[in-house]
Amino acid sequence: MENLKENSDRIVSSKELKEELSKIPKQAGYSTGYKNLDAYLGDVREGDLIIISGVTGEGKSQAGVSFTKNFIEQNINCLWFSFEISSQELMERFGVEVPIFYLPRLITSKAVDWINKKILEGVKKYQTKVVFIDHLHYLTDDVSVRNRNLPEILGNLCRQFKLMARQHRLIIFLIAHTRKIKGDRNRPTIEDLKDSSGIAQEADTVLIVQRKGKRRSKKNDDEESFDFSTDVNLWIEKNRRTGRLGVINMKYDMENKIHLEYE
């Protein structure tokens, strides 16, 4: 009789494998809470790695907050890792009425193994299904990468998060920076993800947030002003499931701290 290893590592027919796979629970799919975005993506499913990117200050983290609120309304538990801003500031991003979501009481490490351990804790204790990591570039620092290949490191990190999503049957939203846009282009694209093409390669979906309105301008040498509209474009730059690319028009609700979808 074949042992377990030999039984697993063998050539089989498509019919046999299909029958075997039919016994495994299908990946659960969830709505993003945005009808027009769902029309592009179909849904978001267990095992997905979704990148949220955009120029600094245009609402990447706030987009994650909006998605979180939408999932919570569907009784889908969410877990947050906030490396860039404090827990207090994160709570403020949710507005006056902070919904119930989960996060480490203290951020004690940037190591992937620690993140994986906390993800497993969230799954076991609170049945979390969606994870937000804000953001990718905070998981490296100048000392650790000074003599190493940063693009390779970032690509490897994304690969590990993709494997976590598949292994734990989760959806992982990973927030990442774009580099400074050069030339006459008026918005970042998938090619502008900062430091590594591997970020997009490992992702199932890439979303780029763009606030409309004026760009940054200096009133004087000591002060920098921000004059952004509340109108927001959410660009679908990669969509592995359906292949559809495009843009969703939204408005940022300043009072309720959430993005609202235009009809």
Accessible surface in RSA format (square Angstrom, percent):
REM  Atomic radii and reference values for relative SASA: ProtOr
REM  Chains: A
REM  Algorithm: Lee & Richards
REM  Probe-radius: 1.40
REM  Slices: 20
REM RES _ NUM      All-atoms   Total-Side   Main-Chain    Non-polar    All polar
REM                ABS   REL    ABS   REL    ABS   REL    ABS   REL    ABS   REL
RES MET A   1   238.88 123.7 149.61  99.0  89.27 212.5 124.95 106.2 113.92 150.9
RES GLU A   2    99.37  57.1  81.66  61.8  17.71  42.2  36.44  70.5  62.93  51.4
RES ASN A   3    84.08  58.0  73.77  71.3  10.32  24.8  42.79 103.0  41.30  39.9
RES LEU A   4   146.86  81.8 135.98  97.3  10.89  27.4 139.43  97.9   7.44  20.0
RES LYS A   5   163.97  80.0 155.32  95.3   8.64  20.6 104.52  94.1  59.44  63.3
RES GLU A   6    94.12  54.0  87.45  66.2   6.67  15.9  35.41  68.5  58.71  47.9
RES ASN A   7    66.57  45.9  61.81  59.7   4.76  11.5   5.26  12.6  61.31  59.3
RES SER A   8    83.63  70.7  50.32  67.2  33.31  76.7  40.47  86.2  43.16  60.5
RES ASP A   9   117.61  82.4  95.39  94.9  22.23  52.6  23.36  55.0  94.25  94.0
RES ARG A  10    98.29  41.3  71.30  36.3  26.98  64.2  33.94  46.4  64.34  39.0
RES ILE A  11   170.51  97.0 147.81 110.1  22.70  54.7 149.33 107.5  21.18  57.5
RES VAL A  12    51.23  33.7  25.72  23.3  25.51  61.5  31.61  27.5  19.61  53.2
RES SER A  13    65.03  54.9  50.03  66.8  14.99  34.5  52.20 111.2  12.83  18.0
RES SER A  14    99.06  83.7  81.94 109.4  17.12  39.4  55.58 118.4  43.48  60.9
RES LYS A  15   148.89  72.6 143.43  88.0   5.47  13.0  91.07  82.0  57.82  61.6
RES GLU A  16    64.76  37.2  61.62  46.6   3.14   7.5  30.56  59.1  34.19  27.9
RES LEU A  17    78.20  43.6  78.11  55.9   0.09   0.2  78.20  54.9   0.00   0.0
RES LYS A  18   155.29  75.8 151.67  93.1   3.63   8.6  96.94  87.3  58.35  62.2
RES GLU A  19    93.04  53.4  90.31  68.3   2.73   6.5  39.25  75.9  53.79  43.9
RES GLU A  20    97.71  56.1  94.10  71.2   3.62   8.6  30.75  59.5  66.97  54.7
RES LEU A  21    96.09  53.5  88.31  63.2   7.79  19.6  88.53  62.2   7.57  20.4
RES SER A  22    89.25  75.4  49.40  65.9  39.84  91.8  48.59 103.5  40.65  57.0
RES LYS A  23   171.41  83.6 137.06  84.1  34.35  81.8  89.38  80.5  82.03  87.4
RES ILE A  24    89.20  50.8  81.62  60.8   7.58  18.3  83.15  59.9   6.05  16.4
RES PRO A  25   101.85  74.2  86.10  78.5  15.75  57.3  98.22  81.1   3.63  22.6
RES LYS A  26   191.74  93.5 169.25 103.8  22.50  53.6 118.29 106.5  73.45  78.2
RES GLN A  27    93.28  52.2  75.20  55.0  18.08  43.0  22.96  48.9  70.32  53.3
RES ALA A  28    36.17  33.3  27.29  42.1   8.88  20.2  36.17  50.9   0.00   0.0
RES GLY A  29    37.13  45.8   0.00   N/A  37.13  45.8   4.61  12.7  32.52  72.8
RES TYR A  30    37.26  17.4  32.68  18.6   4.58  11.9  30.59  23.0   6.68   8.2
RES SER A  31    44.37  37.5  36.90  49.2   7.47  17.2  30.56  65.1  13.81  19.3
RES THR A  32     1.14   0.8   1.14   1.2   0.00   0.0   1.14   1.5   0.00   0.0
RES GLY A  33    42.41  52.3   0.00   N/A  42.41  52.3  16.22  44.5  26.19  58.6
RES TYR A  34    10.32   4.8   9.86   5.6   0.47   1.2  10.06   7.6   0.26   0.3
RES LYS A  35   134.85  65.8 123.67  75.9  11.18  26.6  89.88  80.9  44.97  47.9
RES ASN A  36    45.58  31.4  44.78  43.3   0.81   1.9   8.60  20.7  36.98  35.7
RES LEU A  37     0.11   0.1   0.11   0.1   0.00   0.0   0.11   0.1   0.00   0.0
RES ASP A  38    26.82  18.8  23.57  23.5   3.25   7.7  15.16  35.7  11.66  11.6
RES ALA A  39    65.40  60.1  39.24  60.6  26.16  59.5  52.03  73.3  13.37  35.4
RES TYR A  40    38.03  17.8  38.00  21.6   0.03   0.1  11.64   8.7  26.39  32.5
RES LEU A  41     3.85   2.1   3.64   2.6   0.21   0.5   3.64   2.6   0.21   0.6
RES GLY A  42    47.49  58.6   0.00   N/A  47.49  58.6  28.77  79.0  18.72  41.9
RES ASP A  43    34.43  24.1  33.62  33.5   0.81   1.9   9.69  22.8  24.74  24.7
RES VAL A  44     1.69   1.1   1.69   1.5   0.00   0.0   1.69   1.5   0.00   0.0
RES ARG A  45    87.41  36.7  87.41  44.6   0.00   0.0   4.27   5.8  83.14  50.4
RES GLU A  46     7.60   4.4   7.14   5.4   0.45   1.1   0.88   1.7   6.72   5.5
RES GLY A  47     2.27   2.8   0.00   N/A   2.27   2.8   2.27   6.2   0.00   0.0
RES ASP A  48     4.46   3.1   4.46   4.4   0.00   0.0   0.00   0.0   4.46   4.4
RES LEU A  49     0.00   0.0   0.00   0.0   0.00   0.0   0.00   0.0   0.00   0.0
RES ILE A  50     0.93   0.5   0.93   0.7   0.00   0.0   0.93   0.7   0.00   0.0
RES ILE A  51     0.00   0.0   0.00   0.0   0.00   0.0   0.00   0.0   0.00   0.0
RES ILE A  52     0.09   0.1   0.09   0.1   0.00   0.0   0.09   0.1   0.00   0.0
RES SER A  53     0.00   0.0   0.00   0.0   0.00   0.0   0.00   0.0   0.00   0.0
RES GLY A  54     0.11   0.1   0.00   N/A   0.11   0.1   0.01   0.0   0.10   0.2
RES VAL A  55    39.24  25.8  38.41  34.8   0.83   2.0  39.22  34.1   0.02   0.0
RES THR A  56    72.81  51.8  70.06  71.0   2.75   6.6  49.59  66.6  23.22  35.1
RES GLY A  57    47.47  58.5   0.00   N/A  47.47  58.5  27.99  76.8  19.48  43.6
RES GLU A  58     1.18   0.7   1.18   0.9   0.00   0.0   0.11   0.2   1.07   0.9
RES GLY A  59    15.18  18.7   0.00   N/A  15.18  18.7  12.26  33.7   2.92   6.5
RES LYS A  60    14.00   6.8  11.54   7.1   2.46   5.9   4.89   4.4   9.11   9.7
RES SER A  61    12.53  10.6  10.46  14.0   2.07   4.8   3.23   6.9   9.30  13.0
RES GLN A  62    15.67   8.8  15.38  11.2   0.29   0.7  10.47  22.3   5.20   3.9
RES ALA A  63     7.02   6.5   5.95   9.2   1.07   2.4   6.91   9.7   0.11   0.3
RES GLY A  64     0.00   0.0   0.00   N/A   0.00   0.0   0.00   0.0   0.00   0.0
RES VAL A  65     0.15   0.1   0.15   0.1   0.00   0.0   0.15   0.1   0.00   0.0
RES SER A  66     1.29   1.1   1.29   1.7   0.00   0.0   1.29   2.8   0.00   0.0
RES PHE A  67     2.80   1.4   2.80   1.7   0.00   0.0   2.80   1.7   0.00   0.0
RES THR A  68     0.00   0.0   0.00   0.0   0.00   0.0   0.00   0.0   0.00   0.0
RES LYS A  69    29.29  14.3  28.25  17.3   1.04   2.5  17.47  15.7  11.83  12.6
RES ASN A  70    13.94   9.6  11.91  11.5   2.02   4.9   1.17   2.8  12.76  12.3
RES PHE A  71     0.00   0.0   0.00   0.0   0.00   0.0   0.00   0.0   0.00   0.0
RES ILE A  72    38.07  21.7  31.76  23.7   6.31  15.2  32.59  23.5   5.48  14.9
RES GLU A  73   140.26  80.5 104.72  79.2  35.54  84.6  45.07  87.2  95.19  77.7
RES GLN A  74    69.06  38.6  45.27  33.1  23.79  56.6  39.08  83.2  29.98  22.7
RES ASN A  75   139.02  95.9 110.16 106.5  28.86  69.5  31.25  75.2 107.77 104.2
RES ILE A  76    13.89   7.9  10.78   8.0   3.11   7.5  13.29   9.6   0.60   1.6
RES ASN A  77    48.13  33.2  45.77  44.2   2.37   5.7   0.70   1.7  47.43  45.8
RES CYS A  78     0.00   0.0   0.00   0.0   0.00   0.0   0.00   0.0   0.00   0.0
RES LEU A  79     7.59   4.2   7.59   5.4   0.00   0.0   7.59   5.3   0.00   0.0
RES TRP A  80     0.26   0.1   0.07   0.0   0.19   0.5   0.07   0.0   0.19   0.3
RES PHE A  81     0.00   0.0   0.00   0.0   0.00   0.0   0.00   0.0   0.00   0.0
RES SER A  82    13.32  11.3   4.67   6.2   8.65  19.9   4.67   9.9   8.65  12.1
RES PHE A  83    22.31  11.2   1.38   0.9  20.93  54.5   3.93   2.4  18.38  52.6
RES GLU A  84    67.53  38.8  46.23  35.0  21.30  50.7   9.42  18.2  58.11  47.4
RES ILE A  85    22.45  12.8  13.70  10.2   8.74  21.1  19.66  14.2   2.79   7.6
RES SER A  86    67.80  57.3  50.99  68.1  16.80  38.7  53.16 113.2  14.63  20.5
RES SER A  87    51.11  43.2  44.94  60.0   6.17  14.2  28.23  60.1  22.88  32.1
RES GLN A  88   133.76  74.8 124.88  91.3   8.88  21.1  42.44  90.3  91.32  69.3
RES GLU A  89    66.03  37.9  64.96  49.1   1.07   2.6  19.44  37.6  46.60  38.0
RES LEU A  90     0.39   0.2   0.39   0.3   0.00   0.0   0.39   0.3   0.00   0.0
RES MET A  91    69.32  35.9  68.49  45.3   0.84   2.0  64.35  54.7   4.97   6.6
RES GLU A  92   102.06  58.6  92.04  69.6  10.02  23.9  47.80  92.5  54.25  44.3
RES ARG A  93    63.46  26.6  62.02  31.6   1.45   3.4  15.98  21.8  47.49  28.8
RES PHE A  94     0.97   0.5   0.00   0.0   0.97   2.5   0.00   0.0   0.97   2.8
RES GLY A  95    16.03  19.8   0.00   N/A  16.03  19.8   9.95  27.3   6.07  13.6
RES VAL A  96   146.03  96.1 115.14 104.2  30.90  74.4 122.55 106.5  23.48  63.7
RES GLU A  97   145.48  83.5 135.85 102.8   9.64  22.9  63.67 123.2  81.81  66.8
RES VAL A  98    62.00  40.8  34.49  31.2  27.51  66.3  34.72  30.2  27.27  74.0
RES PRO A  99    32.41  23.6  17.29  15.8  15.12  55.0  29.28  24.2   3.13  19.5
RES ILE A 100   131.58  74.9 121.21  90.3  10.37  25.0 125.00  90.0   6.58  17.8
RES PHE A 101    15.65   7.8   1.73   1.1  13.92  36.2   1.73   1.0  13.92  39.8
RES TYR A 102    48.98  22.9  47.09  26.8   1.89   4.9  25.48  19.1  23.50  29.0
RES LEU A 103    49.11  27.3  27.19  19.4  21.92  55.1  28.09  19.7  21.01  56.6
RES PRO A 104    16.82  12.3   4.10   3.7  12.72  46.2  13.81  11.4   3.01  18.7
RES ARG A 105   211.63  88.9 182.11  92.8  29.53  70.3  84.54 115.5 127.09  77.0
RES LEU A 106   115.56  64.4 106.44  76.1   9.13  22.9 109.30  76.8   6.26  16.8
RES ILE A 107    69.37  39.5  39.25  29.2  30.12  72.6  39.25  28.3  30.12  81.7
RES THR A 108    97.20  69.1  60.17  61.0  37.03  88.3  60.03  80.6  37.17  56.2
RES SER A 109    33.86  28.6  23.33  31.1  10.53  24.3  23.11  49.2  10.76  15.1
RES LYS A 110    89.65  43.7  81.13  49.8   8.52  20.3  53.76  48.4  35.89  38.2
RES ALA A 111    53.73  49.4  41.48  64.0  12.24  27.9  51.82  73.0   1.91   5.1
RES VAL A 112    18.51  12.2  14.73  13.3   3.78   9.1  14.73  12.8   3.78  10.3
RES ASP A 113   118.41  82.9 110.75 110.2   7.66  18.1  33.67  79.2  84.74  84.5
RES TRP A 114    36.97  14.8  32.35  15.7   4.63  10.9  29.42  15.7   7.56  12.3
RES ILE A 115     0.00   0.0   0.00   0.0   0.00   0.0   0.00   0.0   0.00   0.0
RES ASN A 116    41.06  28.3  41.06  39.7   0.00   0.0   2.42   5.8  38.65  37.4
RES LYS A 117   135.13  65.9 130.94  80.3   4.19  10.0  75.64  68.1  59.49  63.4
RES LYS A 118    47.87  23.4  45.22  27.7   2.65   6.3  11.80  10.6  36.07  38.4
RES ILE A 119     0.00   0.0   0.00   0.0   0.00   0.0   0.00   0.0   0.00   0.0
RES LEU A 120    80.48  44.8  77.26  55.3   3.22   8.1  77.55  54.5   2.93   7.9
RES GLU A 121    62.02  35.6  54.87  41.5   7.16  17.0  28.91  55.9  33.11  27.0
RES GLY A 122     4.15   5.1   0.00   N/A   4.15   5.1   3.79  10.4   0.35   0.8
RES VAL A 123    49.09  32.3  45.69  41.4   3.40   8.2  45.69  39.7   3.40   9.2
RES LYS A 124   173.70  84.7 151.33  92.9  22.38  53.3 101.68  91.5  72.02  76.7
RES LYS A 125   120.77  58.9  94.81  58.2  25.96  61.8  61.47  55.3  59.30  63.2
RES TYR A 126    90.31  42.2  87.24  49.6   3.08   8.0  50.10  37.6  40.22  49.6
RES GLN A 127   111.45  62.3 105.24  76.9   6.21  14.8  56.14 119.5  55.31  41.9
RES THR A 128     1.20   0.9   0.00   0.0   1.20   2.9   0.00   0.0   1.20   1.8
RES LYS A 129    69.82  34.1  69.80  42.8   0.02   0.0  38.92  35.0  30.90  32.9
RES VAL A 130     0.00   0.0   0.00   0.0   0.00   0.0   0.00   0.0   0.00   0.0
RES VAL A 131     0.00   0.0   0.00   0.0   0.00   0.0   0.00   0.0   0.00   0.0
RES PHE A 132     0.00   0.0   0.00   0.0   0.00   0.0   0.00   0.0   0.00   0.0
RES ILE A 133     0.00   0.0   0.00   0.0   0.00   0.0   0.00   0.0   0.00   0.0
RES ASP A 134     0.06   0.0   0.06   0.1   0.00   0.0   0.00   0.0   0.06   0.1
RES HIS A 135     2.20   1.2   2.20   1.5   0.00   0.0   2.12   2.2   0.07   0.1
RES LEU A 136     0.00   0.0   0.00   0.0   0.00   0.0   0.00   0.0   0.00   0.0
RES HIS A 137    25.00  13.7  16.12  11.2   8.88  22.7  16.21  16.7   8.79  10.2
RES TYR A 138    83.98  39.2  81.14  46.2   2.84   7.4  47.26  35.5  36.73  45.3
RES LEU A 139    18.28  10.2   0.16   0.1  18.11  45.5   0.16   0.1  18.11  48.7
RES THR A 140    20.91  14.9  11.41  11.6   9.50  22.6   4.81   6.5  16.09  24.3
RES ASP A 141    66.76  46.8  57.85  57.6   8.91  21.1  35.09  82.6  31.67  31.6
RES ASP A 142   111.69  78.2 106.59 106.1   5.10  12.1  26.24  61.7  85.46  85.2
RES VAL A 143   115.84  76.2 102.26  92.6  13.58  32.7 102.26  88.8  13.58  36.8
RES SER A 144    47.83  40.4  33.64  44.9  14.19  32.7  39.37  83.8   8.46  11.8
RES VAL A 145    20.61  13.6  15.83  14.3   4.78  11.5  15.83  13.8   4.78  13.0
RES ARG A 146   165.65  69.5 134.11  68.4  31.53  75.1  59.93  81.9 105.72  64.1
RES ASN A 147   143.48  98.9 105.78 102.2  37.70  90.8  37.99  91.4 105.49 102.0
RES ARG A 148   152.59  64.1 127.94  65.2  24.65  58.7  48.84  66.7 103.75  62.9
RES ASN A 149    81.91  56.5  68.56  66.3  13.35  32.1  25.78  62.0  56.14  54.3
RES LEU A 150    45.33  25.2  43.53  31.1   1.81   4.5  43.53  30.6   1.81   4.9
RES PRO A 151    66.66  48.6  64.21  58.5   2.45   8.9  64.49  53.2   2.17  13.5
RES GLU A 152   118.70  68.1 107.16  81.1  11.53  27.5  45.13  87.3  73.57  60.1
RES ILE A 153    26.54  15.1  23.47  17.5   3.07   7.4  26.32  19.0   0.22   0.6
RES LEU A 154     0.00   0.0   0.00   0.0   0.00   0.0   0.00   0.0   0.00   0.0
RES GLY A 155     4.41   5.4   0.00   N/A   4.41   5.4   4.41  12.1   0.00   0.0
RES ASN A 156    64.99  44.8  64.56  62.4   0.43   1.0   9.90  23.8  55.10  53.3
RES LEU A 157    14.64   8.2  14.64  10.5   0.00   0.0  14.64  10.3   0.00   0.0
RES CYS A 158     0.00   0.0   0.00   0.0   0.00   0.0   0.00   0.0   0.00   0.0
RES ARG A 159   109.40  45.9 109.36  55.7   0.04   0.1  44.10  60.3  65.30  39.6
RES GLN A 160    56.53  31.6  54.55  39.9   1.98   4.7  21.46  45.7  35.07  26.6
RES PHE A 161     0.00   0.0   0.00   0.0   0.00   0.0   0.00   0.0   0.00   0.0
RES LYS A 162    31.18  15.2  31.18  19.1   0.00   0.0  20.86  18.8  10.32  11.0
RES LEU A 163    97.87  54.5  96.52  69.1   1.35   3.4  96.52  67.8   1.35   3.6
RES MET A 164    12.71   6.6  12.20   8.1   0.51   1.2  12.33  10.5   0.38   0.5
RES ALA A 165     0.00   0.0   0.00   0.0   0.00   0.0   0.00   0.0   0.00   0.0
RES ARG A 166   151.20  63.5 134.46  68.5  16.74  39.9  25.31  34.6 125.89  76.3
RES GLN A 167   138.04  77.2 105.13  76.8  32.92  78.4  40.44  86.1  97.60  74.0
RES HIS A 168    27.66  15.1  11.82   8.2  15.83  40.5  11.68  12.0  15.98  18.6
RES ARG A 169    80.77  33.9  79.35  40.5   1.41   3.4  48.22  65.9  32.55  19.7
RES LEU A 170     1.00   0.6   1.00   0.7   0.00   0.0   1.00   0.7   0.00   0.0
RES ILE A 171     0.00   0.0   0.00   0.0   0.00   0.0   0.00   0.0   0.00   0.0
RES ILE A 172     0.00   0.0   0.00   0.0   0.00   0.0   0.00   0.0   0.00   0.0
RES PHE A 173     1.06   0.5   1.06   0.7   0.00   0.0   1.06   0.6   0.00   0.0
RES LEU A 174     0.00   0.0   0.00   0.0   0.00   0.0   0.00   0.0   0.00   0.0
RES ILE A 175     0.60   0.3   0.60   0.4   0.00   0.0   0.60   0.4   0.00   0.0
RES ALA A 176     0.00   0.0   0.00   0.0   0.00   0.0   0.00   0.0   0.00   0.0
RES HIS A 177    27.40  15.0  27.40  19.0   0.00   0.0  14.16  14.6  13.24  15.4
RES THR A 178    12.83   9.1   0.35   0.4  12.48  29.7   0.00   0.0  12.83  19.4
RES ARG A 179   120.51  50.6 116.14  59.2   4.37  10.4  38.40  52.5  82.12  49.8
RES LYS A 180   180.44  88.0 159.74  98.0  20.70  49.3 110.78  99.7  69.66  74.2
RES ILE A 181    38.17  21.7  18.63  13.9  19.54  47.1  18.65  13.4  19.51  53.0
RES LYS A 182   167.41  81.7 157.20  96.5  10.21  24.3 103.92  93.5  63.50  67.6
RES GLY A 183    72.70  89.6   0.00   N/A  72.70  89.6  38.56 105.8  34.13  76.4
RES ASP A 184   153.82 107.7 119.62 119.1  34.20  80.9  44.30 104.3 109.52 109.2
RES ARG A 185   111.71  46.9  91.81  46.8  19.90  47.4  69.91  95.5  41.80  25.3
RES ASN A 186   114.51  79.0 104.17 100.7  10.34  24.9  40.24  96.9  74.27  71.8
RES ARG A 187    44.94  18.9  44.31  22.6   0.63   1.5   8.85  12.1  36.09  21.9
RES PRO A 188     0.26   0.2   0.26   0.2   0.00   0.0   0.26   0.2   0.00   0.0
RES THR A 189    32.60  23.2  32.60  33.0   0.00   0.0  29.07  39.0   3.53   5.3
RES ILE A 190    41.57  23.7  35.80  26.7   5.76  13.9  35.80  25.8   5.76  15.6
RES GLU A 191   127.90  73.4 116.12  87.8  11.78  28.1  47.84  92.5  80.06  65.4
RES ASP A 192     2.09   1.5   2.09   2.1   0.00   0.0   0.00   0.0   2.09   2.1
RES LEU A 193     7.49   4.2   2.09   1.5   5.40  13.6   2.09   1.5   5.40  14.5
RES LYS A 194    78.03  38.1  78.03  47.9   0.00   0.0  29.35  26.4  48.68  51.9
RES ASP A 195    50.90  35.7  30.46  30.3  20.45  48.4  14.62  34.4  36.29  36.2
RES SER A 196     9.14   7.7   2.12   2.8   7.02  16.2   3.87   8.2   5.27   7.4
RES SER A 197    84.25  71.2  65.30  87.1  18.95  43.7  49.52 105.5  34.72  48.6
RES GLY A 198    10.04  12.4   0.00   N/A  10.04  12.4   8.28  22.7   1.77   4.0
RES ILE A 199     0.00   0.0   0.00   0.0   0.00   0.0   0.00   0.0   0.00   0.0
RES ALA A 200    12.17  11.2  12.17  18.8   0.00   0.0  12.17  17.1   0.00   0.0
RES GLN A 201   114.51  64.0  99.54  72.7  14.97  35.6  40.08  85.3  74.43  56.5
RES GLU A 202    33.57  19.3  31.32  23.7   2.25   5.4   2.07   4.0  31.50  25.7
RES ALA A 203     0.00   0.0   0.00   0.0   0.00   0.0   0.00   0.0   0.00   0.0
RES ASP A 204    13.85   9.7  13.70  13.6   0.15   0.4   4.52  10.6   9.33   9.3
RES THR A 205     8.51   6.1   8.51   8.6   0.00   0.0   0.00   0.0   8.51  12.9
RES VAL A 206     0.00   0.0   0.00   0.0   0.00   0.0   0.00   0.0   0.00   0.0
RES LEU A 207     1.52   0.8   1.52   1.1   0.00   0.0   1.52   1.1   0.00   0.0
RES ILE A 208     0.00   0.0   0.00   0.0   0.00   0.0   0.00   0.0   0.00   0.0
RES VAL A 209     1.05   0.7   0.93   0.8   0.12   0.3   0.93   0.8   0.12   0.3
RES GLN A 210    17.16   9.6  17.16  12.5   0.00   0.0   0.00   0.0  17.16  13.0
RES ARG A 211    37.27  15.6  36.01  18.4   1.26   3.0   0.22   0.3  37.05  22.5
RES LYS A 212    78.03  38.1  72.80  44.7   5.23  12.5  44.88  40.4  33.15  35.3
RES GLY A 213    49.18  60.6   0.00   N/A  49.18  60.6  24.55  67.4  24.63  55.2
RES LYS A 214   145.35  70.9 136.69  83.9   8.66  20.6  92.05  82.9  53.30  56.8
RES ARG A 215    98.02  41.2  90.11  45.9   7.91  18.8  68.58  93.7  29.44  17.8
RES ARG A 216    96.73  40.6  74.42  37.9  22.31  53.1  31.75  43.4  64.99  39.4
RES SER A 217    63.23  53.4  55.64  74.3   7.60  17.5  44.49  94.7  18.74  26.3
RES LYS A 218   144.74  70.6 112.55  69.1  32.18  76.6  64.39  58.0  80.34  85.6
RES LYS A 219   148.17  72.3 110.64  67.9  37.53  89.4  68.06  61.3  80.11  85.3
RES ASN A 220    76.33  52.6  64.42  62.2  11.92  28.7  42.73 102.8  33.60  32.5
RES ASP A 221   135.71  95.1 113.15 112.6  22.57  53.4  31.33  73.7 104.39 104.1
RES ASP A 222   144.13 101.0 105.79 105.3  38.33  90.6  37.63  88.6 106.49 106.2
RES GLU A 223    86.27  49.5  80.29  60.7   5.97  14.2  29.60  57.2  56.67  46.3
RES GLU A 224    78.39  45.0  57.51  43.5  20.88  49.7  14.54  28.1  63.85  52.1
RES SER A 225    22.22  18.8  16.13  21.5   6.10  14.0  17.50  37.3   4.73   6.6
RES PHE A 226   111.10  55.6  80.08  49.6  31.02  80.7  80.26  48.7  30.84  88.3
RES ASP A 227    74.13  51.9  69.50  69.2   4.64  11.0  21.38  50.3  52.76  52.6
RES PHE A 228    39.01  19.5  12.30   7.6  26.71  69.5  12.99   7.9  26.02  74.5
RES SER A 229    37.64  31.8  25.62  34.2  12.02  27.7  29.54  62.9   8.10  11.3
RES THR A 230    42.85  30.5  40.63  41.2   2.22   5.3  28.81  38.7  14.05  21.2
RES ASP A 231    36.35  25.5  36.35  36.2   0.00   0.0   1.87   4.4  34.47  34.4
RES VAL A 232     1.66   1.1   1.41   1.3   0.25   0.6   1.41   1.2   0.25   0.7
RES ASN A 233    17.03  11.7  17.03  16.5   0.00   0.0   0.00   0.0  17.03  16.5
RES LEU A 234     5.19   2.9   5.19   3.7   0.00   0.0   5.19   3.6   0.00   0.0
RES TRP A 235    53.45  21.4  53.45  25.9   0.00   0.0  53.45  28.5   0.00   0.0
RES ILE A 236     2.14   1.2   0.00   0.0   2.14   5.2   0.00   0.0   2.14   5.8
RES GLU A 237    28.37  16.3  18.12  13.7  10.24  24.4   2.20   4.3  26.17  21.4
RES LYS A 238    40.81  19.9  38.24  23.5   2.57   6.1  34.46  31.0   6.35   6.8
RES ASN A 239     8.47   5.8   1.25   1.2   7.22  17.4   0.24   0.6   8.23   8.0
RES ARG A 240   122.79  51.6  93.19  47.5  29.60  70.5  57.11  78.1  65.68  39.8
RES ARG A 241    86.91  36.5  50.09  25.5  36.83  87.7  29.06  39.7  57.85  35.1
RES THR A 242    66.30  47.2  32.41  32.9  33.90  80.8  41.07  55.2  25.24  38.1
RES GLY A 243    49.57  61.1   0.00   N/A  49.57  61.1  29.73  81.6  19.83  44.4
RES ARG A 244   118.38  49.7 113.17  57.7   5.22  12.4  48.66  66.5  69.73  42.3
RES LEU A 245   104.26  58.1  77.30  55.3  26.96  67.8  77.49  54.4  26.77  72.0
RES GLY A 246    21.17  26.1   0.00   N/A  21.17  26.1  19.72  54.1   1.45   3.3
RES VAL A 247    48.84  32.1  37.37  33.8  11.47  27.6  37.37  32.5  11.47  31.1
RES ILE A 248     5.10   2.9   3.30   2.5   1.80   4.3   5.10   3.7   0.00   0.0
RES ASN A 249    65.58  45.2  61.62  59.5   3.96   9.5   3.43   8.3  62.15  60.1
RES MET A 250     5.71   3.0   5.23   3.5   0.48   1.1   0.54   0.5   5.17   6.9
RES LYS A 251    77.77  37.9  77.77  47.7   0.00   0.0  56.47  50.8  21.30  22.7
RES TYR A 252    22.93  10.7  19.83  11.3   3.10   8.1  13.03   9.8   9.90  12.2
RES ASP A 253    30.69  21.5  24.05  23.9   6.63  15.7  10.11  23.8  20.58  20.5
RES MET A 254   119.89  62.1 108.19  71.6  11.70  27.9 107.71  91.6  12.18  16.1
RES GLU A 255   151.48  87.0 123.97  93.8  27.51  65.5  49.38  95.5 102.10  83.4
RES ASN A 256    81.79  56.4  76.14  73.6   5.65  13.6  18.51  44.6  63.28  61.2
RES LYS A 257    71.47  34.9  71.47  43.9   0.00   0.0  19.03  17.1  52.44  55.9
RES ILE A 258    21.78  12.4  21.78  16.2   0.00   0.0  21.78  15.7   0.00   0.0
RES HIS A 259     7.15   3.9   5.61   3.9   1.54   3.9   3.59   3.7   3.56   4.1
RES LEU A 260    86.71  48.3  85.37  61.1   1.35   3.4  86.71  60.9   0.00   0.0
RES GLU A 261    36.94  21.2  14.95  11.3  22.00  52.4   8.24  15.9  28.70  23.4
RES TYR A 262    81.13  37.9  77.23  43.9   3.90  10.1  71.60  53.8   9.53  11.7
RES GLU A 263   174.69 100.3 114.32  86.5  60.36 143.7  90.33 174.7  84.35  68.9
END  Absolute sums over single chains surface
CHAIN  1 A    15023.4      12345.2       2678.2       7868.4       7155.0
END  Absolute sums over all chains
TOTAL         15023.4      12345.2       2678.2       7868.4       7155.0
